[in-house]
Each structure stands twice: as C-alpha cells, then as structure tokens.
Amino acid sequence: MTRRFPKRKSDRGFSLIEMVVSMAILGVIVSLGLMVSLSTIERSSVDAERDTLVALLSESRARATANVHESAHGVLITDDAFMLFEGLSYSASSPTSRVSIARSGAISATGSLEFSFEPLSGNSPTGQQEVTLVSDSVSRAVLVSPIGRIEW
C-alpha cells in the first residue's frame, strides 16, 4: 500500500518571474559595484601620478639645495614622461643628468609644466607655480611656493 502525498507548491522550483527578478537585482548590484571600482581605480591612478611628481620635485629640490654639480635642478612634465634636469630651464640639447620617468597618457597635466629650484636655497626662481593632474572626473593639484615648498 503505497501512499502518495500531494505535491506541495514548494516542490515545483522557481517560477520564471522569480528567476527574472533575481537576475535583474543581481545585474543592478553588479553594475553598481563596477562603477564604484572603476572610479576607485581612476582615483588611485591620479594619486599615484601625483605622488610620483611630488617625489621627483622633492628629489630635484634636494639636489639643488645640496648644490649637486653647482647647478640648479628641475622637473619638466611632458605628455609621456617626467624629466629631471640640471639648470634653471630644460634644454633638449643639454644631456646633463637627465632622468626620464614614464607617465600615464590617460592623465593630462595643466598649468606650469616646468619647475626649477635654485642651487643652495632651493627657492623657485619663477615664483609660485601650480600644476593640476586631470583624468575624466578626478583632479589633483601640486603647488610649489616661491621658497620651494611643495604642497599637494
């Protein structure tokens, strides 16, 4: 004597509507997470570029105050590199102690693109200068005061 129990509604599985609603909710959650992570990556890229520039400006000022080669030192920002150089201004024909550090092409620089520091004092001979690094919705500014102080 086999006794059959009536099927319960819960034994049938998920309905098509339940599956579609679940997939829609999952899609919204994934897209929100993707937008947040992309903006975080963009912000991190600009911050890394700024940190590299600040480190190079600090190195250039340190070399100037230490009077390395009895010369001024500076940093030039190009579309694809940061250039460390000797002298009050960058000269492509003068190869003295130039160091080139690659930079991101997705981040643009606006404002002053050449910074220099006087020997011994580390002052900026051109007065206050500012450069802004920009990528889509993120921007970071770096300021060099007339006395050579680097602020970011």
C-alpha positions, 0 to 999 in steps of 0.5 A: 500500500503505497501512499502518495502525498500531494505535491506541495507548491514548494516542490515545483522550483522557481517560477520564471518571474522569480528567476527574472527578478533575481537576475535583474537585482543581481545585474543592478548590484553588479553594475553598481559595484563596477562603477564604484571600482572603476572610479576607485581605480581612476582615483588611485591612478591620479594619486599615484601620478601625483605622488610620483611628481611630488617625489621627483620635485622633492628629489630635484629640490634636494639636489639643488639645495645640496648644490649637486654639480653647482647647478640648479635642478628641475622637473619638466612634465611632458605628455609621456614622461617626467624629466629631471634636469640640471639648470634653471630651464630644460634644454633638449640639447643639454644631456646633463643628468637627465632622468626620464620617468614614464607617465600615464597618457590617460592623465593630462597635466595643466598649468606650469609644466616646468619647475626649477629650484635654485642651487643652495636655497632651493627657492623657485626662481619663477615664483609660485607655480601650480600644476593640476593632474586631470583624468575624466572626473578626478583632479589633483593639484601640486603647488610649489611656493616661491621658497620651494615648498611643495604642497599637494 
